[in-house]
């Protein structure tokens, strides 16, 4: 079963990579971009047929390793 974990910085946490991308987009004449926040998507292929159990395990993986909950939020999605 495929699982997608999306990790992003919490609101209020500085994002220097996002700032650099935003600046570069403005230099490249994309002035409509207001703000850029950079995150990551982690795709897992997990054994199991019970979507709720797989989602719970992936949530534990995110809490223990994939996301730093002090500065990051995450969302877990079972992909059908």
Phi, psi and omega in degrees: 000139181268139178229138178244124176249120179254123183245132178219156178291144177293154175303139179092345178274129180298141181233083183298325178294318176297319178299317180296318179294317178301316178298314180298321178295322177294320178298325179277013175068047169242068187290346181288347179285120181271314184208148177234131174236131182258137177222197178215152176241128180243122179254130182241143171251112190241139174290142176139153180242347179268108185301321181294319179292320179296317178298319179296318179294318179295326176297318177296320177300316180296317181294322185273332187220316193283333182230146172263099188295348176291320184239355184233148169256158176216157176227138179248132182225124173278123184266124183267000000 
